[in-house]
Amino acid sequence: MQKRILEELSHIFKLLSAEKRLAILMLLQERSYTVSELVEQLEMEQSAVSHQLKALREEQVVTAEKVGRTVTYRLTDSHIIDLLENAEEHVSHLVKNETHAQWLAEEASHQNSK
């Protein structure tokens, strides 16, 4: 694998490894939010939310749209959306205290019923 690809992968995973950023991204998967709405939903300080949004915006993971005095943020990187969805699916069995084998069996059963 090319060194550049490894560097970029490492960079993306570092960006996604911050719990506060991850919490913001999980909400932004659902819909667009203002900073105030994120502060309320996440029970975080406004400065902390703004700091995390700045990092995500600089990496072009989220975009900001200003209408009047209100800035709305949304998750725009489809690759990040897919990555988050896959990660959520992957760890869902841990939350339910299932073994990985049980989860795989459930997934196979679900796929066969389609």
A tleap script that builds the chain and sets N, CA, C and O, in Angstrom:
source leaprc.protein.ff14SB
mol = sequence {
  NMET GLN LYS ARG ILE LEU GLU GLU LEU SER
  HIE ILE PHE LYS LEU LEU SER ALA GLU LYS
  ARG LEU ALA ILE LEU MET LEU LEU GLN GLU
  ARG SER TYR THR VAL SER GLU LEU VAL GLU
  GLN LEU GLU MET GLU GLN SER ALA VAL SER
  HIE GLN LEU LYS ALA LEU ARG GLU GLU GLN
  VAL VAL THR ALA GLU LYS VAL GLY ARG THR
  VAL THR TYR ARG LEU THR ASP SER HIE ILE
  ILE ASP LEU LEU GLU ASN ALA GLU GLU HIE
  VAL SER HIE LEU VAL LYS ASN GLU THR HIE
  ALA GLN TRP LEU ALA GLU GLU ALA SER HIE
  GLN ASN SER CLYS
}
set mol.1.N position { 0.859 -1.179 0.000 }
set mol.1.CA position { 0.000 0.000 0.000 }
set mol.1.C position { 0.902 1.237 0.000 }
set mol.1.O position { 1.937 1.269 0.665 }
set mol.2.N position { 0.497 2.224 -0.738 }
set mol.2.CA position { 1.310 3.425 -0.843 }
set mol.2.C position { 1.383 4.167 0.484 }
set mol.2.O position { 0.417 4.206 1.245 }
set mol.3.N position { 2.541 4.751 0.745 }
set mol.3.CA position { 2.760 5.509 1.975 }
set mol.3.C position { 1.745 6.636 2.107 }
set mol.3.O position { 1.238 6.881 3.202 }
set mol.4.N position { 1.446 7.310 1.037 }
set mol.4.CA position { 0.489 8.437 1.064 }
set mol.4.C position { -0.898 7.970 1.511 }
set mol.4.O position { -1.566 8.650 2.289 }
set mol.5.N position { -1.321 6.817 1.019 }
set mol.5.CA position { -2.631 6.282 1.399 }
set mol.5.C position { -2.647 5.963 2.886 }
set mol.5.O position { -3.615 6.279 3.578 }
set mol.6.N position { -1.584 5.339 3.384 }
set mol.6.CA position { -1.498 5.031 4.811 }
set mol.6.C position { -1.533 6.300 5.658 }
set mol.6.O position { -2.185 6.339 6.702 }
set mol.7.N position { -0.838 7.323 5.208 }
set mol.7.CA position { -0.833 8.596 5.940 }
set mol.7.C position { -2.232 9.200 5.993 }
set mol.7.O position { -2.667 9.686 7.036 }
set mol.8.N position { -2.928 9.166 4.866 }
set mol.8.CA position { -4.284 9.725 4.822 }
set mol.8.C position { -5.254 8.907 5.669 }
set mol.8.O position { -6.102 9.471 6.362 }
set mol.9.N position { -5.133 7.584 5.617 }
set mol.9.CA position { -5.970 6.728 6.460 }
set mol.9.C position { -5.739 7.039 7.933 }
set mol.9.O position { -6.687 7.162 8.709 }
set mol.10.N position { -4.490 7.162 8.303 }
set mol.10.CA position { -4.151 7.489 9.685 }
set mol.10.C position { -4.741 8.837 10.079 }
set mol.10.O position { -5.267 8.995 11.181 }
set mol.11.N position { -4.652 9.790 9.189 }
set mol.11.CA position { -5.190 11.130 9.447 }
set mol.11.C position { -6.705 11.088 9.657 }
set mol.11.O position { -7.222 11.698 10.593 }
set mol.12.N position { -7.406 10.375 8.797 }
set mol.12.CA position { -8.866 10.272 8.912 }
set mol.12.C position { -9.258 9.580 10.210 }
set mol.12.O position { -10.164 10.033 10.908 }
set mol.13.N position { -8.576 8.477 10.537 }
set mol.13.CA position { -8.922 7.769 11.770 }
set mol.13.C position { -8.597 8.599 13.007 }
set mol.13.O position { -9.301 8.502 14.012 }
set mol.14.N position { -7.551 9.407 12.954 }
set mol.14.CA position { -7.267 10.322 14.070 }
set mol.14.C position { -8.377 11.352 14.194 }
set mol.14.O position { -8.818 11.673 15.298 }
set mol.15.N position { -8.825 11.865 13.061 }
set mol.15.CA position { -9.913 12.843 13.065 }
set mol.15.C position { -11.169 12.244 13.686 }
set mol.15.O position { -11.870 12.912 14.446 }
set mol.16.N position { -11.451 10.998 13.365 }
set mol.16.CA position { -12.657 10.332 13.855 }
set mol.16.C position { -12.491 9.734 15.252 }
set mol.16.O position { -13.468 9.282 15.848 }
set mol.17.N position { -11.279 9.729 15.773 }
set mol.17.CA position { -11.052 9.082 17.067 }
set mol.17.C position { -11.447 9.947 18.262 }
set mol.17.O position { -11.571 9.437 19.375 }
set mol.18.N position { -11.642 11.229 18.048 }
set mol.18.CA position { -12.048 12.110 19.150 }
set mol.18.C position { -13.525 11.878 19.457 }
set mol.18.O position { -14.381 12.023 18.584 }
set mol.19.N position { -13.809 11.520 20.695 }
set mol.19.CA position { -15.181 11.169 21.077 }
set mol.19.C position { -16.155 12.323 20.836 }
set mol.19.O position { -17.282 12.096 20.397 }
set mol.20.N position { -15.739 13.539 21.112 }
set mol.20.CA position { -16.629 14.687 20.911 }
set mol.20.C position { -16.949 14.874 19.430 }
set mol.20.O position { -18.093 15.149 19.065 }
set mol.21.N position { -15.935 14.725 18.582 }
set mol.21.CA position { -16.170 14.841 17.139 }
set mol.21.C position { -17.088 13.738 16.658 }
set mol.21.O position { -17.973 13.966 15.833 }
set mol.22.N position { -16.875 12.558 17.172 }
set mol.22.CA position { -17.712 11.424 16.793 }
set mol.22.C position { -19.162 11.662 17.191 }
set mol.22.O position { -20.078 11.354 16.429 }
set mol.23.N position { -19.370 12.206 18.377 }
set mol.23.CA position { -20.732 12.505 18.838 }
set mol.23.C position { -21.401 13.523 17.918 }
set mol.23.O position { -22.580 13.393 17.591 }
set mol.24.N position { -20.655 14.518 17.509 }
set mol.24.CA position { -21.182 15.530 16.588 }
set mol.24.C position { -21.539 14.881 15.255 }
set mol.24.O position { -22.618 15.121 14.713 }
set mol.25.N position { -20.644 14.069 14.733 }
set mol.25.CA position { -20.891 13.422 13.442 }
set mol.25.C position { -22.087 12.482 13.489 }
set mol.25.O position { -22.845 12.387 12.524 }
set mol.26.N position { -22.254 11.790 14.608 }
set mol.26.CA position { -23.401 10.888 14.736 }
set mol.26.C position { -24.710 11.672 14.651 }
set mol.26.O position { -25.671 11.217 14.030 }
set mol.27.N position { -24.744 12.836 15.268 }
set mol.27.CA position { -25.946 13.670 15.168 }
set mol.27.C position { -26.120 14.209 13.755 }
set mol.27.O position { -27.230 14.224 13.223 }
set mol.28.N position { -25.026 14.648 13.153 }
set mol.28.CA position { -25.111 15.231 11.814 }
set mol.28.C position { -25.466 14.196 10.749 }
set mol.28.O position { -25.820 14.563 9.628 }
set mol.29.N position { -25.377 12.915 11.082 }
set mol.29.CA position { -25.845 11.879 10.155 }
set mol.29.C position { -27.354 11.984 9.977 }
set mol.29.O position { -27.885 11.674 8.911 }
set mol.30.N position { -28.041 12.424 11.030 }
set mol.30.CA position { -29.504 12.492 11.034 }
set mol.30.C position { -30.037 13.693 10.263 }
set mol.30.O position { -30.972 13.583 9.470 }
set mol.31.N position { -29.405 14.866 10.524 }
set mol.31.CA position { -29.883 16.104 9.896 }
set mol.31.C position { -28.863 17.206 10.146 }
set mol.31.O position { -27.843 16.981 10.797 }
set mol.32.N position { -29.139 18.394 9.628 }
set mol.32.CA position { -28.294 19.558 9.877 }
set mol.32.C position { -28.589 20.124 11.260 }
set mol.32.O position { -29.713 20.031 11.754 }
set mol.33.N position { -27.574 20.707 11.874 }
set mol.33.CA position { -27.710 21.306 13.202 }
set mol.33.C position { -26.984 22.639 13.257 }
set mol.33.O position { -25.995 22.858 12.558 }
set mol.34.N position { -27.498 23.526 14.106 }
set mol.34.CA position { -26.768 24.741 14.453 }
set mol.34.C position { -25.864 24.404 15.635 }
set mol.34.O position { -26.026 23.364 16.272 }
set mol.35.N position { -24.913 25.289 15.922 }
set mol.35.CA position { -24.040 25.085 17.073 }
set mol.35.C position { -24.873 25.009 18.348 }
set mol.35.O position { -24.632 24.155 19.201 }
set mol.36.N position { -25.846 25.895 18.477 }
set mol.36.CA position { -26.698 25.908 19.677 }
set mol.36.C position { -27.428 24.588 19.860 }
set mol.36.O position { -27.532 24.082 20.977 }
set mol.37.N position { -27.933 24.031 18.768 }
set mol.37.CA position { -28.633 22.746 18.847 }
set mol.37.C position { -27.679 21.625 19.257 }
set mol.37.O position { -28.037 20.752 20.047 }
set mol.38.N position { -26.465 21.658 18.714 }
set mol.38.CA position { -25.475 20.646 19.078 }
set mol.38.C position { -25.082 20.771 20.548 }
set mol.38.O position { -24.942 19.768 21.248 }
set mol.39.N position { -24.905 22.009 21.009 }
set mol.39.CA position { -24.578 22.254 22.416 }
set mol.39.C position { -25.653 21.645 23.308 }
set mol.39.O position { -25.351 20.971 24.293 }
set mol.40.N position { -26.902 21.888 22.952 }
set mol.40.CA position { -28.027 21.376 23.736 }
set mol.40.C position { -28.086 19.844 23.693 }
set mol.40.O position { -28.235 19.197 24.730 }
set mol.41.N position { -27.971 19.280 22.515 }
set mol.41.CA position { -28.065 17.824 22.355 }
set mol.41.C position { -26.923 17.089 23.060 }
set mol.41.O position { -27.131 16.039 23.668 }
set mol.42.N position { -25.730 17.647 22.973 }
set mol.42.CA position { -24.545 16.958 23.484 }
set mol.42.C position { -24.154 17.385 24.893 }
set mol.42.O position { -23.275 16.787 25.514 }
set mol.43.N position { -24.821 18.428 25.390 }
set mol.43.CA position { -24.507 18.973 26.712 }
set mol.43.C position { -23.020 19.294 26.830 }
set mol.43.O position { -22.352 18.923 27.796 }
set mol.44.N position { -22.532 19.992 25.822 }
set mol.44.CA position { -21.138 20.419 25.772 }
set mol.44.C position { -21.094 21.937 25.780 }
set mol.44.O position { -22.091 22.601 25.498 }
set mol.45.N position { -19.934 22.474 26.105 }
set mol.45.CA position { -19.732 23.915 26.035 }
set mol.45.C position { -19.726 24.345 24.568 }
set mol.45.O position { -19.284 23.602 23.692 }
set mol.46.N position { -20.220 25.544 24.320 }
set mol.46.CA position { -20.276 26.073 22.957 }
set mol.46.C position { -18.878 26.131 22.346 }
set mol.46.O position { -18.702 25.813 21.170 }
set mol.47.N position { -17.892 26.534 23.130 }
set mol.47.CA position { -16.530 26.643 22.602 }
set mol.47.C position { -15.981 25.275 22.181 }
set mol.47.O position { -15.255 25.175 21.192 }
set mol.48.N position { -16.324 24.228 22.928 }
set mol.48.CA position { -15.863 22.875 22.588 }
set mol.48.C position { -16.507 22.389 21.293 }
set mol.48.O position { -15.843 21.795 20.444 }
set mol.49.N position { -17.802 22.646 21.152 }
set mol.49.CA position { -18.508 22.256 19.925 }
set mol.49.C position { -17.925 23.008 18.732 }
set mol.49.O position { -17.648 22.412 17.691 }
set mol.50.N position { -17.741 24.303 18.884 }
set mol.50.CA position { -17.186 25.115 17.796 }
set mol.50.C position { -15.787 24.647 17.411 }
set mol.50.O position { -15.447 24.604 16.228 }
set mol.51.N position { -14.985 24.302 18.397 }
set mol.51.CA position { -13.623 23.823 18.143 }
set mol.51.C position { -13.651 22.531 17.316 }
set mol.51.O position { -12.893 22.384 16.358 }
set mol.52.N position { -14.519 21.613 17.690 }
set mol.52.CA position { -14.616 20.344 16.964 }
set mol.52.C position { -15.164 20.543 15.553 }
set mol.52.O position { -14.704 19.906 14.605 }
set mol.53.N position { -16.141 21.425 15.422 }
set mol.53.CA position { -16.699 21.712 14.095 }
set mol.53.C position { -15.653 22.340 13.184 }
set mol.53.O position { -15.614 22.064 11.986 }
set mol.54.N position { -14.808 23.183 13.758 }
set mol.54.CA position { -13.747 23.809 12.963 }
set mol.54.C position { -12.819 22.739 12.387 }
set mol.54.O position { -12.460 22.789 11.211 }
set mol.55.N position { -12.435 21.776 13.218 }
set mol.55.CA position { -11.560 20.694 12.748 }
set mol.55.C position { -12.231 19.891 11.639 }
set mol.55.O position { -11.593 19.545 10.645 }
set mol.56.N position { -13.506 19.599 11.807 }
set mol.56.CA position { -14.246 18.833 10.798 }
set mol.56.C position { -14.442 19.632 9.514 }
set mol.56.O position { -14.396 19.078 8.416 }
set mol.57.N position { -14.657 20.921 9.660 }
set mol.57.CA position { -14.831 21.787 8.493 }
set mol.57.C position { -13.518 21.921 7.718 }
set mol.57.O position { -13.516 21.896 6.487 }
set mol.58.N position { -12.412 22.061 8.434 }
set mol.58.CA position { -11.107 22.181 7.777 }
set mol.58.C position { -10.770 20.945 6.952 }
set mol.58.O position { -10.074 21.035 5.941 }
set mol.59.N position { -11.264 19.799 7.385 }
set mol.59.CA position { -11.024 18.548 6.652 }
set mol.59.C position { -12.118 18.258 5.629 }
set mol.59.O position { -12.127 17.198 5.002 }
set mol.60.N position { -13.032 19.200 5.466 }
set mol.60.CA position { -14.130 19.115 4.502 }
set mol.60.C position { -15.045 17.918 4.753 }
set mol.60.O position { -15.607 17.344 3.820 }
set mol.61.N position { -15.184 17.555 6.022 }
set mol.61.CA position { -16.100 16.489 6.411 }
set mol.61.C position { -17.490 17.066 6.612 }
set mol.61.O position { -18.489 16.422 6.292 }
set mol.62.N position { -17.552 18.278 7.141 }
set mol.62.CA position { -18.820 18.987 7.299 }
set mol.62.C position { -18.735 20.318 6.565 }
set mol.62.O position { -17.650 20.849 6.325 }
set mol.63.N position { -19.896 20.838 6.216 }
set mol.63.CA position { -19.962 22.166 5.624 }
set mol.63.C position { -20.846 23.043 6.496 }
set mol.63.O position { -21.719 22.567 7.221 }
set mol.64.N position { -20.589 24.325 6.398 }
set mol.64.CA position { -21.364 25.304 7.155 }
set mol.64.C position { -22.111 26.183 6.168 }
set mol.64.O position { -21.551 26.652 5.177 }
set mol.65.N position { -23.384 26.395 6.458 }
set mol.65.CA position { -24.202 27.273 5.621 }
set mol.65.C position { -24.757 28.382 6.503 }
set mol.65.O position { -25.438 28.128 7.496 }
set mol.66.N position { -24.452 29.610 6.118 }
set mol.66.CA position { -24.901 30.754 6.903 }
set mol.66.C position { -26.133 31.372 6.259 }
set mol.66.O position { -26.124 31.733 5.082 }
set mol.67.N position { -27.190 31.487 7.052 }
set mol.67.CA position { -28.416 32.151 6.621 }
set mol.67.C position { -28.709 33.212 7.674 }
set mol.67.O position { -29.093 32.903 8.802 }
set mol.68.N position { -28.522 34.459 7.284 }
set mol.68.CA position { -28.657 35.532 8.263 }
set mol.68.C position { -27.555 35.404 9.294 }
set mol.68.O position { -26.371 35.399 8.955 }
set mol.69.N position { -27.950 35.299 10.561 }
set mol.69.CA position { -26.965 35.160 11.633 }
set mol.69.C position { -26.803 33.708 12.088 }
set mol.69.O position { -26.021 33.418 12.994 }
set mol.70.N position { -27.540 32.810 11.459 }
set mol.70.CA position { -27.518 31.404 11.861 }
set mol.70.C position { -26.627 30.592 10.926 }
set mol.70.O position { -26.736 30.685 9.704 }
set mol.71.N position { -25.747 29.795 11.524 }
set mol.71.CA position { -24.887 28.895 10.758 }
set mol.71.C position { -25.343 27.466 11.041 }
set mol.71.O position { -25.426 27.035 12.191 }
set mol.72.N position { -25.632 26.753 9.970 }
set mol.72.CA position { -26.074 25.366 10.076 }
set mol.72.C position { -24.978 24.467 9.514 }
set mol.72.O position { -24.410 24.741 8.457 }
set mol.73.N position { -24.696 23.400 10.234 }
set mol.73.CA position { -23.663 22.454 9.831 }
set mol.73.C position { -24.302 21.159 9.371 }
set mol.73.O position { -25.315 20.712 9.909 }
set mol.74.N position { -23.673 20.561 8.344 }
set mol.74.CA position { -24.156 19.262 7.898 }
set mol.74.C position { -22.983 18.400 7.465 }
set mol.74.O position { -21.942 18.895 7.032 }
set mol.75.N position { -23.179 17.119 7.593 }
set mol.75.CA position { -22.187 16.128 7.201 }
set mol.75.C position { -22.312 15.927 5.699 }
set mol.75.O position { -23.376 15.557 5.203 }
set mol.76.N position { -21.233 16.168 4.979 }
set mol.76.CA position { -21.322 16.150 3.518 }
set mol.76.C position { -20.442 15.105 2.845 }
set mol.76.O position { -20.604 14.837 1.654 }
set mol.77.N position { -19.524 14.517 3.581 }
set mol.77.CA position { -18.610 13.546 2.986 }
set mol.77.C position { -19.257 12.160 3.011 }
set mol.77.O position { -19.361 11.535 4.067 }
set mol.78.N position { -19.685 11.690 1.854 }
set mol.78.CA position { -20.395 10.406 1.786 }
set mol.78.C position { -19.522 9.238 2.232 }
set mol.78.O position { -20.035 8.248 2.753 }
set mol.79.N position { -18.224 9.342 2.036 }
set mol.79.CA position { -17.332 8.275 2.491 }
set mol.79.C position { -17.306 8.196 4.020 }
set mol.79.O position { -17.268 7.106 4.591 }
set mol.80.N position { -17.328 9.338 4.665 }
set mol.80.CA position { -17.350 9.368 6.132 }
set mol.80.C position { -18.689 8.833 6.631 }
set mol.80.O position { -18.741 8.105 7.623 }
set mol.81.N position { -19.764 9.194 5.948 }
set mol.81.CA position { -21.088 8.675 6.318 }
set mol.81.C position { -21.075 7.149 6.256 }
set mol.81.O position { -21.524 6.486 7.191 }
set mol.82.N position { -20.567 6.592 5.163 }
set mol.82.CA position { -20.487 5.131 5.014 }
set mol.82.C position { -19.606 4.511 6.094 }
set mol.82.O position { -19.943 3.472 6.662 }
set mol.83.N position { -18.486 5.150 6.370 }
set mol.83.CA position { -17.566 4.644 7.385 }
set mol.83.C position { -18.225 4.613 8.759 }
set mol.83.O position { -18.085 3.637 9.496 }
set mol.84.N position { -18.942 5.678 9.101 }
set mol.84.CA position { -19.642 5.734 10.388 }
set mol.84.C position { -20.729 4.668 10.475 }
set mol.84.O position { -20.867 3.997 11.498 }
set mol.85.N position { -21.497 4.516 9.404 }
set mol.85.CA position { -22.557 3.502 9.394 }
set mol.85.C position { -21.980 2.100 9.556 }
set mol.85.O position { -22.517 1.283 10.303 }
set mol.86.N position { -20.891 1.828 8.858 }
set mol.86.CA position { -20.252 0.513 8.973 }
set mol.86.C position { -19.684 0.291 10.371 }
set mol.86.O position { -19.792 -0.805 10.920 }
set mol.87.N position { -19.088 1.317 10.940 }
set mol.87.CA position { -18.534 1.197 12.294 }
set mol.87.C position { -19.647 0.960 13.309 }
set mol.87.O position { -19.501 0.135 14.212 }
set mol.88.N position { -20.759 1.681 13.164 }
set mol.88.CA position { -21.905 1.481 14.062 }
set mol.88.C position { -22.414 0.045 13.973 }
set mol.88.O position { -22.677 -0.597 14.990 }
set mol.89.N position { -22.545 -0.440 12.767 }
set mol.89.CA position { -23.023 -1.804 12.563 }
set mol.89.C position { -22.049 -2.811 13.167 }
set mol.89.O position { -22.456 -3.802 13.773 }
set mol.90.N position { -20.777 -2.547 12.995 }
set mol.90.CA position { -19.750 -3.460 13.488 }
set mol.90.C position { -19.762 -3.572 15.011 }
set mol.90.O position { -19.579 -4.663 15.550 }
set mol.91.N position { -19.974 -2.467 15.701 }
set mol.91.CA position { -19.930 -2.503 17.171 }
set mol.91.C position { -21.293 -2.739 17.807 }
set mol.91.O position { -21.384 -2.865 19.029 }
set mol.92.N position { -22.338 -2.800 17.020 }
set mol.92.CA position { -23.674 -2.966 17.597 }
set mol.92.C position { -23.790 -4.239 18.426 }
set mol.92.O position { -24.501 -4.256 19.430 }
set mol.93.N position { -23.109 -5.293 18.025 }
set mol.93.CA position { -23.161 -6.540 18.795 }
set mol.93.C position { -22.484 -6.398 20.152 }
set mol.93.O position { -22.860 -7.088 21.100 }
set mol.94.N position { -21.512 -5.535 20.262 }
set mol.94.CA position { -20.849 -5.318 21.550 }
set mol.94.C position { -21.801 -4.684 22.549 }
set mol.94.O position { -21.797 -5.021 23.733 }
set mol.95.N position { -22.613 -3.765 22.056 }
set mol.95.CA position { -23.585 -3.091 22.911 }
set mol.95.C position { -24.613 -4.088 23.426 }
set mol.95.O position { -25.082 -3.985 24.559 }
set mol.96.N position { -24.957 -5.049 22.583 }
set mol.96.CA position { -25.945 -6.069 22.956 }
set mol.96.C position { -25.293 -7.262 23.654 }
set mol.96.O position { -25.950 -8.272 23.902 }
set mol.97.N position { -24.002 -7.146 23.970 }
set mol.97.CA position { -23.240 -8.216 24.632 }
set mol.97.C position { -23.241 -9.521 23.843 }
set mol.97.O position { -23.241 -10.606 24.425 }
set mol.98.N position { -23.242 -9.411 22.541 }
set mol.98.CA position { -23.159 -10.589 21.684 }
set mol.98.C position { -21.697 -10.847 21.347 }
set mol.98.O position { -20.878 -9.929 21.334 }
set mol.99.N position { -21.388 -12.086 21.081 }
set mol.99.CA position { -20.060 -12.380 20.559 }
set mol.99.C position { -20.057 -12.014 19.074 }
set mol.99.O position { -21.111 -11.860 18.458 }
set mol.100.N position { -18.894 -11.882 18.528 }
set mol.100.CA position { -18.797 -11.566 17.104 }
set mol.100.C position { -19.433 -12.682 16.272 }
set mol.100.O position { -20.075 -12.406 15.259 }
set mol.101.N position { -19.259 -13.935 16.689 }
set mol.101.CA position { -19.845 -15.071 15.959 }
set mol.101.C position { -21.371 -15.006 15.970 }
set mol.101.O position { -22.012 -15.291 14.959 }
set mol.102.N position { -21.957 -14.630 17.117 }
set mol.102.CA position { -23.417 -14.494 17.193 }
set mol.102.C position { -23.892 -13.396 16.253 }
set mol.102.O position { -24.900 -13.547 15.562 }
set mol.103.N position { -23.162 -12.302 16.234 }
set mol.103.CA position { -23.528 -11.179 15.378 }
set mol.103.C position { -23.458 -11.584 13.913 }
set mol.103.O position { -24.351 -11.256 13.132 }
set mol.104.N position { -22.400 -12.294 13.538 }
set mol.104.CA position { -22.260 -12.743 12.152 }
set mol.104.C position { -23.401 -13.675 11.763 }
set mol.104.O position { -23.927 -13.586 10.653 }
set mol.105.N position { -23.784 -14.566 12.669 }
set mol.105.CA position { -24.893 -15.488 12.394 }
set mol.105.C position { -26.192 -14.718 12.205 }
set mol.105.O position { -26.983 -15.032 11.316 }
set mol.106.N position { -26.411 -13.709 13.043 }
set mol.106.CA position { -27.617 -12.881 12.923 }
set mol.106.C position { -27.626 -12.124 11.601 }
set mol.106.O position { -28.659 -12.030 10.939 }
set mol.107.N position { -26.478 -11.589 11.222 }
set mol.107.CA position { -26.371 -10.867 9.950 }
set mol.107.C position { -26.632 -11.795 8.768 }
set mol.107.O position { -27.329 -11.418 7.825 }
set mol.108.N position { -26.078 -13.003 8.813 }
set mol.108.CA position { -26.288 -13.973 7.733 }
set mol.108.C position { -27.761 -14.341 7.634 }
set mol.108.O position { -28.306 -14.447 6.535 }
set mol.109.N position { -28.399 -14.532 8.769 }
set mol.109.CA position { -29.828 -14.852 8.795 }
set mol.109.C position { -30.644 -13.708 8.211 }
set mol.109.O position { -31.595 -13.923 7.459 }
set mol.110.N position { -30.256 -12.494 8.568 }
set mol.110.CA position { -30.952 -11.305 8.061 }
set mol.110.C position { -30.782 -11.183 6.544 }
set mol.110.O position { -31.734 -10.861 5.833 }
set mol.111.N position { -29.569 -11.440 6.053 }
set mol.111.CA position { -29.298 -11.360 4.615 }
set mol.111.C position { -30.082 -12.424 3.846 }
set mol.111.O position { -30.568 -12.166 2.745 }
set mol.112.N position { -30.203 -13.615 4.427 }
set mol.112.CA position { -30.927 -14.706 3.763 }
set mol.112.C position { -32.426 -14.452 3.701 }
set mol.112.O position { -33.109 -14.981 2.823 }
set mol.113.N position { -32.941 -13.650 4.622 }
set mol.113.CA position { -34.383 -13.374 4.639 }
set mol.113.C position { -34.780 -12.278 3.658 }
set mol.113.O position { -35.969 -12.018 3.471 }
set mol.114.N position { -33.810 -11.642 3.038 }
set mol.114.CA position { -34.112 -10.563 2.078 }
set mol.114.C position { -34.553 -11.100 0.755 }
set mol.114.O position { -34.844 -10.327 -0.159 }
savepdb mol mol.pdb
quit
